[in-house]
Amino acid sequence: MIVYVNGESHELSGDKKVSDIIENLGLTGKRIAVELNKEILPFDQYQQYALHNGDRLEIVHAIGGGQAEGMFQTSNDSFTVAGKAYTSRLLVGTGKYKDLEETRLAIAASGAEIVTVAIRRTNIGQNPGEPNLLDVIPPDKYTILPNTAGCYTADEAVRTCRLARELLGGHKLVKLEVLADQKTLFPDVAQTFVAAELLVKEGFDVMVYTNDDPIAAKRLEDIGCVAVMPLAAPIGSGLGIRNPYNILTIVENANVPILVDAGVGTASDAAIAMELGCAGVLMNTAIAEAKNPILMASAMKKGIEAGREAFLAGRMPRKRFASASSPIDGLFF
Ligand SMILES: CC(=O)[C@@H](O)[C@H](O)COP(=O)(O)O
């Protein structure tokens, strides 16, 4: 069979799987798109396809070096939280999906490495005999980030983190959220301070959900939280970043990663968070409640990467008046 890689043909013999060919051609780990007999294969499943003589396989991949490498800078651009480096800056939740299979596929499409789980609402082993989320989000593949969703007091949140630590065998990384009321799901910042202090003292690595208030964000960093996560807008609202200047101030003042958490609605919202200099974005509803969650997860991944590259590239200054795109000196006529 003939395999085309970036337009160049390679003759291969025998029946093979796409994954064997990718390995043989030294393309493992590269960003590639795969077409079999002119049909684009799903990017999260192409490895499984078997090939037979007469098939035409086309692979397109990023070329290393020079300009082309710059296009994929984000794959080498990690952020570190609690001493561990992550390539993906998209963190995802696990609620609101139709079933565990949809959860699995959407999370795979998002490329997320950190996946948050509401300990009070999700079975990760507390209810033996019931479907266990960890069967589709295995902890050897993902960093599980237990969260305290549904907690309205510091005390409840701390107890939930302790339970998570037991269930996950001594796990220290947690997402703290202490909510103020059910209508807004805004954080109770006073209770969040209390819980954060207790958890940090107990040795937890605390990623903390808070409002978009630069003073509160700095206080949480001073308490010792390993990441501060201001909301874009109310949880589940999909309204996007309501207060970009506050997020910018939080980012500028911070010595720990700042991640937007909650309220993004679509890929451009995620891109804006990254353009503001955030280290990442945590989201759930925008993916899970999209008409096609798997496609939206893929769009979010690209939005995050585009926003990050735009941030690294440096935005042109905004100008009040026009400036011509072609030179205006030395006109030919
Ligand atoms: C999953 C989780 O931790 C939520 O509490 C989070 O804040 C996400 O919010 P959205 O659902 O608005 O993305």
PDBQT file of the ligand as one rigid body, heavy atoms in Angstrom, charges set to zero:
ROOT
HETATM    1  C1  LIG A 401     -16.618  21.721  37.271  1.00  0.00    +0.000 C 
HETATM    2  C2  LIG A 401     -16.458  22.759  38.271  1.00  0.00    +0.000 C 
HETATM    3  O1  LIG A 401     -15.562  22.727  39.076  1.00  0.00    +0.000 OA
HETATM    4  C3  LIG A 401     -17.388  23.886  38.246  1.00  0.00    +0.000 C 
HETATM    5  O2  LIG A 401     -17.707  24.257  39.538  1.00  0.00    +0.000 OA
HETATM    6  C4  LIG A 401     -16.672  24.945  37.511  1.00  0.00    +0.000 C 
HETATM    7  O3  LIG A 401     -16.554  26.048  38.213  1.00  0.00    +0.000 OA
HETATM    8  C5  LIG A 401     -17.038  25.034  36.065  1.00  0.00    +0.000 C 
HETATM    9  O4  LIG A 401     -17.977  26.001  35.766  1.00  0.00    +0.000 OA
HETATM   10  P1  LIG A 401     -18.687  26.008  34.327  1.00  0.00    +0.000 P 
HETATM   11  O5  LIG A 401     -19.584  24.830  34.334  1.00  0.00    +0.000 OA
HETATM   12  O6  LIG A 401     -19.394  27.312  34.217  1.00  0.00    +0.000 OA
HETATM   13  O7  LIG A 401     -17.590  25.864  33.302  1.00  0.00    +0.000 OA
ENDROOT
TORSDOF 0
